[in-house]
Amino acid sequence: MNAAVRFIHNIRNTNTSITPFLKRSRLLPVHLRIRFKIGVTVFKCLNDAAPKYLTDLITMKISLQSLRVHEDKTLLHQPSFESPSHKNRRFSIAGLKLWNELPRSLRKITSITEFKSKLKTYLFDQF
């Protein structure tokens, strides 16, 4: 991606920082782009727009006090177990963790177009 940004902005000096050009171009860096893709995939799973093998990995969090008014019903159930760090990159773990970290206003969106737009803005604000 850095090479593409250097080409687009005609940056010849490799010592020049790419960050301001990424921001100006409204491009997410790779680590945030990965989070974006994971977030969109989880959204699709929750809205029946993803393959069944992925949808089966996602379950909503249900508590015994489900009648509480303040309880957030958009959270996903995360299994609680210790595992090596490389296993935390699995979609079944990383996707649930990312989704639960999103603001509730993002998790409540029902339109894929609106979700993508607001998720990108949310991630870009973290950049």
Backbone hydrogen bonds, N-H to C=O, Kabsch-Sander energy under -0.5 kcal/mol:
donor,donor_aa,acceptor,acceptor_aa,energy
5,V,1,M,-2.4
6,R,2,N,-2.6
7,F,3,A,-2.1
8,I,4,A,-2.8
9,H,5,V,-2.4
10,N,7,F,-0.8
11,I,6,R,-2.8
12,R,10,N,-0.7
14,T,12,R,-0.6
16,T,13,N,-1.4
21,F,18,I,-0.7
22,L,18,I,-2.3
23,K,19,T,-2.4
24,R,20,P,-2.3
25,S,21,F,-1.9
26,R,22,L,-0.5
26,R,23,K,-1.0
27,L,22,L,-2.4
32,L,29,P,-0.7
33,R,29,P,-2.5
34,I,30,V,-2.3
35,R,31,H,-1.3
36,F,32,L,-2.2
37,K,33,R,-2.4
38,I,34,I,-2.4
39,G,35,R,-2.6
40,V,36,F,-2.4
41,T,37,K,-2.1
42,V,38,I,-2.4
43,F,39,G,-2.3
44,K,40,V,-2.5
45,C,41,T,-2.2
46,L,42,V,-2.3
47,N,43,F,-1.2
48,D,45,C,-1.1
49,A,44,K,-3.2
50,A,44,K,-0.7
54,L,51,P,-1.1
55,T,51,P,-2.3
56,D,52,K,-2.5
57,L,54,L,-1.6
58,I,55,T,-1.4
61,K,75,L,-2.3
66,S,63,S,-0.8
68,R,65,Q,-1.8
71,E,68,R,-0.5
73,K,71,E,-0.7
75,L,72,D,-0.8
77,H,59,T,-3.1
81,F,79,P,-0.9
87,K,84,P,-1.5
88,N,84,P,-0.6
88,N,85,S,-0.9
89,R,86,H,-0.9
90,R,87,K,-1.3
93,I,90,R,-1.3
94,A,90,R,-3.2
95,G,91,F,-1.9
96,L,91,F,-0.6
97,K,93,I,-2.4
98,L,94,A,-2.6
99,W,95,G,-2.4
100,N,96,L,-2.3
101,E,97,K,-1.2
102,L,98,L,-0.9
102,L,99,W,-0.9
106,L,103,P,-0.9
107,R,103,P,-1.9
108,K,104,R,-1.5
109,I,106,L,-1.2
115,F,111,S,-2.6
116,K,112,I,-2.6
117,S,113,T,-2.1
118,K,114,E,-2.6
119,L,115,F,-2.8
120,K,116,K,-2.4
121,T,117,S,-2.0
122,Y,118,K,-2.5
123,L,119,L,-2.9
124,F,120,K,-2.8
125,D,121,T,-2.0
126,Q,122,Y,-0.7
126,Q,123,L,-0.7
127,F,123,L,-0.7
127,F,124,F,-0.8
